[in-house]
């Protein structure tokens, strides 16, 4: 199975986890997904009043320089560890 196939399967699996991960883990899942699917963070950082959007953007921006393949693999590994 290719890494892209594993990534797609992990995305589906992430919606059916036995229990909801804590917020820090959810941020990590989001950031790895965005880095794996879109590459380095782009666009403007959300403003001070958008706490959730800002936290998500910052988590993604912290992965800058991580290859999409590495982010995909980390995403797959993280989802597997939560199942």
Secondary structure by P-SEA (a helix, b strand, c coil): ccaaaaaaaaaaaaacccccccaaaaaaaaaaaaaacccccccccccccaaaaaaaaaaaaaaccccaaaaaaaaaaaaaaac
